[in-house]
């Protein structure tokens, strides 16, 4: 993909996701993720209905009429996008690859954070840390993140969620809002997930294809393992083969849901041919209650 084509794709994603973040997610994001606390803003005259506990008695005594302290939310927050770039993300049997949906969701979240003047960072991972972009503010920074999501070529095709969470905990010392975007075709990350979820406001967003869940009866077909690169002949007409495939997919999905729930982290499941806007909006509204 040449530079002109990449910029065109970045622009296309920016237009779509900016519209979503401006008109749909902006307010929901703000109410779902609170700032660190309340910081003093100003003193003004008391008005009927104000909380009497907010009266500034020193200023009231000086001017001989009631004044109150006004506080506002201290919003200085950091969002970290933890994105799976392993081989299985380049799979899709519907309108687009899982990677395309991941890019759109990540961009929408990044613009929502920017709208609230929050910093945004990016970690791309496979079974290793492929790229780390430290958190920063601004539109140009978000556009760089989108560009990396589109054009980055990982060194490895494998997945290690535990390593990604370990790296997250080591580089982010202060509490952050973390979204982990993956198909979660991995397990054995319970320990590192608990540590990360205790330290950060963590949400897993599982993006999957319908054929990640089960394979149709197509007879004997060559199938590529996206993470190992191996091509195997698979007899999809065998009920045992199809059942085994489905059982393993269900096991990994249940592990993801159970582990995130046990760790106190949030989780979202969205298929590439579903409306992820509705899924995320529902999650934000529930979280903001």
Residue pairs with C-beta under 8 A, 6 or more apart in sequence:
1 9
1 150
1 151
6 147
6 150
6 151
9 150
10 143
10 146
10 147
10 150
13 103
13 104
13 107
13 146
13 150
14 107
14 111
14 143
14 146
16 104
17 104
17 107
17 108
17 110
17 111
18 111
20 108
20 111
20 277
21 29
21 108
21 109
21 111
21 112
21 114
21 115
22 111
22 115
24 277
24 281
25 108
25 109
25 112
25 280
25 281
25 284
26 112
26 115
26 116
28 281
28 284
28 285
28 288
29 109
29 112
29 113
29 115
29 116
29 284
30 116
31 284
31 288
32 284
32 285
32 287
32 288
33 77
33 177
33 201
34 73
35 73
35 74
35 75
35 76
35 77
36 74
36 76
36 77
37 73
37 74
38 71
38 72
38 73
38 74
39 71
39 72
39 73
39 74
40 69
40 70
40 71
41 70
41 71
41 72
42 70
43 56
43 59
43 67
43 68
43 69
43 70
44 67
44 68
44 70
45 65
45 66
45 67
45 68
46 55
46 60
46 65
46 66
46 67
46 68
50 68
51 68
54 68
54 69
54 70
54 71
55 66
55 67
55 68
55 69
56 67
56 68
56 69
59 67
60 66
60 67
75 116
75 117
75 118
76 117
76 118
77 113
77 116
77 118
77 119
77 176
77 177
78 118
78 119
78 120
78 121
78 135
78 172
78 174
78 176
78 177
79 109
79 110
79 113
79 118
79 119
79 120
79 121
79 135
79 176
79 177
79 178
79 179
80 120
80 121
80 122
80 123
80 135
80 168
80 172
80 176
80 177
80 178
80 179
80 200
81 106
81 109
81 110
81 120
81 121
81 122
81 123
81 145
81 179
81 181
82 123
82 125
82 164
82 165
82 168
82 178
82 179
82 180
82 181
83 102
83 106
83 122
83 123
83 124
83 125
83 149
83 180
83 181
83 182
84 102
84 125
84 126
84 159
84 161
84 164
84 180
84 181
84 182
84 183
85 99
85 124
85 125
85 126
85 130
85 152
85 154
86 125
86 126
86 127
86 154
86 156
86 157
86 158
86 159
86 226
86 227
87 126
87 157
87 158
87 226
87 227
87 229
88 98
88 159
88 183
88 185
88 212
88 226
88 227
89 97
89 98
89 99
89 102
89 182
89 183
90 97
90 98
90 99
90 226
91 97
91 98
91 209
91 211
91 212
91 226
92 98
92 100
92 209
92 272
93 209
93 210
93 211
94 209
94 210
94 272
94 273
95 272
95 273
96 272
97 272
98 183
98 207
98 208
98 209
98 272
100 272
101 207
101 270
101 272
101 276
102 149
102 181
102 207
103 146
103 149
103 150
104 276
105 181
105 205
105 207
105 270
105 276
105 280
106 122
106 145
106 146
106 149
106 179
106 181
107 142
107 145
107 146
107 149
108 280
109 179
110 120
110 142
110 145
110 146
111 142
113 119
113 120
113 177
114 120
114 137
114 138
114 139
114 142
117 137
118 137
118 177
119 135
119 136
119 137
120 135
120 136
120 137
120 141
120 142
120 145
121 132
121 133
121 134
121 135
121 136
122 131
122 132
122 133
122 145
122 148
122 149
123 129
123 131
123 132
123 133
123 164
123 167
123 168
123 171
124 130
124 131
124 132
124 148
124 149
124 152
124 154
125 159
125 160
125 161
125 163
125 164
125 167
126 154
126 155
126 156
126 157
126 158
126 159
126 160
127 156
127 158
127 159
127 160
127 163
128 155
128 156
128 160
128 163
129 163
129 164
129 167
130 152
130 154
130 155
130 156
131 148
131 152
132 167
132 171
133 144
133 145
133 148
134 171
135 176
157 226
157 227
157 228
157 229
158 227
158 228
159 182
159 185
159 186
159 227
160 186
161 180
161 182
161 184
161 186
161 189
161 192
161 193
162 186
162 188
162 189
162 191
162 192
162 193
164 180
165 180
165 189
165 192
165 193
165 195
165 196
166 192
168 178
168 196
168 200
169 192
169 195
169 196
169 199
172 178
172 199
172 200
175 199
175 200
175 201
176 200
176 201
177 200
177 201
177 203
178 196
178 200
178 201
178 202
178 203
179 203
179 204
179 205
180 202
180 203
180 204
180 205
181 205
181 207
182 204
182 205
182 206
182 207
183 206
183 207
183 208
183 209
183 212
184 204
184 206
184 252
184 253
184 255
184 256
185 212
185 227
185 252
186 252
187 251
187 252
187 255
189 259
190 259
190 262
190 263
193 202
193 259
193 260
193 263
193 265
194 262
194 263
196 202
196 263
196 265
197 260
197 263
197 264
197 265
198 263
198 264
202 260
202 263
202 265
202 266
203 265
203 266
203 267
203 268
203 283
204 256
204 260
204 265
204 266
204 267
204 268
205 267
205 268
205 270
205 280
206 253
206 256
206 267
206 268
206 269
206 270
207 270
207 271
207 272
207 276
208 253
208 269
208 270
208 271
208 272
209 271
209 272
210 271
210 273
212 249
213 246
213 249
213 250
213 253
214 242
214 245
214 246
214 249
215 234
215 236
215 241
215 242
215 245
216 236
217 236
217 237
217 242
218 236
218 237
219 235
219 236
219 237
220 233
220 234
220 235
220 236
220 237
221 233
221 234
221 236
222 231
222 232
222 233
222 234
223 231
223 232
223 233
223 234
224 230
224 231
225 231
225 232
234 241
235 241
236 242
253 269
256 267
257 267
257 269
260 266
260 267
261 267
266 283
266 287
268 279
268 280
268 283
269 279
270 276
270 279
270 280
